[in-house]
Amino acid sequence: MSAMRKQPPFFTTTPSSSSYSLPPFNTPLTPAQLDAAFQKCLDLQNAGVTLHSKRPFAALLLAPDKTSVLFTHLSISHVQHAEAEVARLASIHYSQEYLWDCTLVSTWEPCAMCTGTIYWANIGRLIYAASEEELNKLTGAGNEENMTMSLPCREVLKRGQKAVEVLGPVKPWDDRVIRESGKWWKKHAVQKEKDVNGSREPELDSDYSAADLQSSIDWLS
Ligand SMILES: [Zn+2]
């Protein structure tokens, strides 16, 4: 028996005769449509951070007219990312044929999980403002809040059988997204440092003051 076990080659995907082996029939977005889409997406992300205590990620889905917004989503958990949630919602409500002419827009390059969901939902076009590489720089290595992967969406899509069109990063929106998102990551890093150093006040239920807590401790002792 050979000690060296031969590794099977990757399953090679060759363009098939499927109608999804070619890019969407839909024409690309005009610069004005791109600006409008990114502005909406960044506004959504900023509202998510300031009003809803969400992390700085947002995604939306444009109809084939490249202007109407069909769905929007924020990042709601570590496994429910904005882009994947939009793609799932879209796949429930619309046919694959229709979605092939739709465009998913996101502030950040979708991770491997989200890119896979976009692929399976059959959304034909993906546009993002800032790259995964920039996100990694922003979050920093070993950041448990977001253990950013190093697997560009194009690498994921290259292994598929569909010609999903990708545009990104896009200037000047990448800089804007990095700047806006950076505020949250900086604040989060400072807060984490405080937690680690123990200088943070204990979290109290809003109905209880520190004095209330102290009196109950006194009573217990
Ligand atoms: Zn993701």
Boltz pocket constraint, residues with backbone or C-beta under 6 A from the ligand:
constraints:
  - pocket:
      binder: B
      contacts: [[A, 81], [A, 82], [A, 83], [A, 84], [A, 110], [A, 111], [A, 112], [A, 113], [A, 114], [A, 115]]
      max_distance: 6.0
